[in-house]
Amino acid sequence: MLGTDTRTAALPRKPAAKVGSFFLTRQGGEWPSLGDKLSYACLVLGALIMFGPIVWMVASSFKTADASDLYRLPPSLLPHSFTISNYIDALAEFPFFVYLRNSVVVTTAATLLTLLINSMAAFALSKYRFRGRNAIFLLILSTLTIPLSVIIVPVFFVVAKVGLANNLLGLIIPPAATPTGVFLLRQYMLTIPDELLESARIDGAGEWRIYWQIVLPLARPALAVLAIFSIMWRWNDFLWPLIVTNRSDLFTLQVGLASFQGENATQWQSILAMTVLSLIPMTIAFVVLQKQLVRGIATTGLNG
């Protein structure tokens, strides 16, 4: 009889609860407090502020280019006349896939080079003891205070002198080493026990093997964060590609989108449509790296 009562009590209740109570009830059946409700309200407000412009941009990319839709005042969120001609016309007159290829090549190669260079510098600054180590690290951090506009002209002269102007390598190599990446990876690698590296040296492992098979796997969370930052920096970069390249077949997406803006008129409907398409690879990369970041944080440890 007791077993029967236990099984009966374990049966789920009838689905009489409302949808609102399903989302508001916390684990354990407790109702949210006032602080929880305020937190939910702040999160919803923040989501609206962050994703509101993106939703408006995607919806406006399907609007017709007339005063009754795209240029309507006050502006509306949903299109009055839904059309996909903005995408069709823009792809017909805009070499989107050429610029997409250039952006993918530059972003991928620059991100891999950034991870390699910054991780090697961070490994040396965090695990090797030598005179002037802290001074070098402070010198690297001090470059964060130098505006890009101050060094962009001499850097361009150097790039042009070595023959990297009008070349995708000129977009990949110069901005590869970043002080932010060195700082992020160094601070994370300081948490890796030195005893683990010493044990590997006693077992006969070389420095390259320690770096490649021990330090890098343990630093996966920091590498994933730096990869996300690097992809955002390279994909959205406009000024440096505009200066280094003047051939249209080497333009990245951000530089190519500027061609829709003329002296007398701006094709906003085409800019919106191509901007939406340019966000798709970035969104996919962010989602993939975010999963790897969460997985790396969950499995961080000596068994990494």
Helices and strands as residue ranges (DSSP letters): H 2-10, H 19-24, H 34-60, H 85-93, H 96-127, H 133-142, G 143-145, H 148-161, H 169-172, H 179-189, H 194-202, H 207-210, I 211-215, H 216-218, H 220-236, H 239-244, G 248-250, H 253-257, G 258-260, H 268-298
